[in-house]
Amino acid sequence: MYNIAVIPGDGIGKEVVEATLKVLDKLPIEFNYTHAVAGDECKENCGEALPDETIQIAKDADAVLFGAAGETAADVIVRLRHELETFVNLRPVKSVQPEKYGNIDFMIVRENTEDLYIGDEEKTPEGAIARKKVTKKASEKICDYAFKYAVDTNRSKVTAVHKANVLKISDGLFKKTFYEVAENYPDIESNDFYVDATAMYLITNPLDFEVIVTSNLYGDILSDEGAGLVGGLGMIPSANIGDNNGLFEPVHGSAPDIAGKLIANPAATILSACMMLDYLGESEQARRVEEVLIDVIQEAKVVTPDLGGNASTYEMAEYIASKL
């Protein structure tokens, strides 16, 4: 039995998480779910966006399935990643409709503990200052993870993304460390691009990328751009991995404009659950779910409006579950 902390959060997070549990419950795996609260509604009701009880539930679990956070995202998901010491954020950009979007398939390996996301800001007489943190230790760890990921998944190239021509000290350190780590993987091709150039190359030649390793802010931005290449944010899952914890969440936010309408695409959360299954050592079941999801999307009969159908979030999930 696996003990899973379930944190639906805000908006459509509640809907897509419930839909995903319908799919997981069809698998020949025993899960014990412990539900916990976090987010805007939680802050309004109990005075804090991420209660200590929720953090402890997450730490005690074998894995955490998270939905979405609204305005309190920095206080919830960013802090939760920190509390669970998840140093890597994996964001796969993969087309499940190759006839529509091409055979796009690359992984963004995002450093999860540093950069501007440490939230070190202060007001000044002129405005404000935000400090960017980059250390050699964290850079080595994330770059090594990216190369190991390439080896483990039979990928042949790792690309570092930075802005070392302007941020010569901080991003310069990241770039230098990347090539030092690359020397340990002579069979894997290594190259690097500036982040602005990468934004263009993802549009003009996305098939050129296999594994991208980058810092926190760039990884966040580029993964949303990647979502646009394969059908939108409803298609992109993510995994936050640490030495002792795993936190799994869709890349999309709480989408308050459609919350409650039951039209949110559950695919990103279901795919996040597949990454959770991989983390738990249940890769065979992860591939089963993934293959059925892809078949359902390509069939396009029982899918949500963003995928060209008229099914509700739960109808799509139940249809996927029925095919398992």
Buried (B, 14 or more C-beta within 10 A) or exposed (E): EBEBBBBBBBBBBBBBBBBBBBBBEBBEEEBEBBEBBBBBBBBEEEEBBBBEEBBEBBBEBBBBBBBBBBBBBEBBBBBBBBBBBBBBBBBBBBBBBBEEBEEBBBBBBBBBBBBBBBEEEEEEEEEEEEEBBBBEEBBBBBBBBBBBBBBEEEBEBBBBBBBBEEBEEBBBBBBBBBEEBBEEBEEBBBEBBBBEEBBEBBEEEBEEBBBBBBBBBBBBBBBBBBBBBBBBBBBBBBBBBBEEBBBBBBBBBBBBEBBEEBBBBBBBBBBBBBBBBBBBEBEEBBEBBBEBBBEBBBEEEBBBBBBEBEBBBBBBBBBBBEBB
